[in-house]
Amino acid sequence: MKDSEFLKALIERGENANDGYFQFPHLVACLLSKRLHDSLIQVFNGPVQDGDVLSESRLNELIELGLCVRVCSEGVSGYTAATYFAETVVKAINAIKSGEIGA
């Protein structure tokens, strides 16, 4: 199993977990490539229109992992937004960066 397949499976399990739900975002935040952090945070603060993303390839990777989805915003297509689970991953990333929790 490749790292991306493992991470995608972990995200899927986290999205559907009842017990230990908040442990999954922390694990994902630790395992998610740091190069994807800024793109995920940008989309989390969105939705982001296609031409306004930091990196199209990173955005596609986040969609493939299941942390972002294509959406319409105010009746217009061509946007990407973070999933509910991605919100908790972003919070974990920020907590790790600020030193609130360990990586």
N, C-alpha and C positions, 0 to 999 in steps of 0.2 A: 504494500500500500504506500503510495507516495504521500509526502507531507501534506499536500493540498487536499488529497482525498481524506486523510485523517482529520484535518481541520474542518473540512466540510461536514464530515460525519459527527464531529464533536459539536458543531454549531447546530445541526439538526437535532441531536440529542438534547442540547441545552434548550432549544426552543420548545421542546415537548416535555421537558422535565417538570415534575411537581416537587419531588424531594431534591433538595440541594440545588435548586434553580440558580441561585446567585454564585455558586461555585463555578459554573460553566463559563460565564462571561469573564471571570478572572483568568481561567485557564486559556480561553481564546485570546484574551488581551496579551498574555505572556507568550503565546505561540505564534500569534499573527506577526508577520514580518513588519518591522518598524517602518519600512518604506510605504506601507499601506496606512499607517496611522493618520497622517495628515489628510489623505484623501477621504478616509472614513469620517474623520471629524468634520471636514468640509461638507460632506453629504448629510451628516447628522444635523448640521446647522441649516440645511436646505429646505425644500428640495432644490437641487442644482440643475440648471438647464444644460443641455448637451455641450454647448460651446464654452461653458464657464468652469469646467472641471480642471483640476490641477494636472491630471493625467488620464487620458482615455483608457490606456491599457490597465492602469491600476483600478480604475472604476469598473472595467469589465471583470477584473479578477474578483473584486468585492461582490459583484452581482453573481458571479459563478460560485462563490463561497456561500451565498445566501444571506449576506449582511446588508445588501442593497437591492432595491427593486425599481423597475421602470414604472413611472406613474404619470398621470396627467395633473396639472396644477392650474386651477382657475380656468378649466376647459381647454387647456392647451397641452398637447403631448410633447414629448421630448425632454422629460425631466427624470431625475433619479433621486430616490429618497432612501433613508436608512430604515431598516426594519425595527420593530420593537426590541428584538433581541440585541440589535446593534447599539441601541441606546444604552443598554446595560454594559456592553463591551466598551463603549466610549467612556462611560463613567469609570469603569475599571482602569482604562488606559490613563485617564486623568488622575485617578487616585495613585496609581503607580508612579507617574511622573512627579506628583507632588510629595511623594514619600509617605502617604497615608497608609498604603499597604505595600508589601514587598512583591517583587516580581517572581 
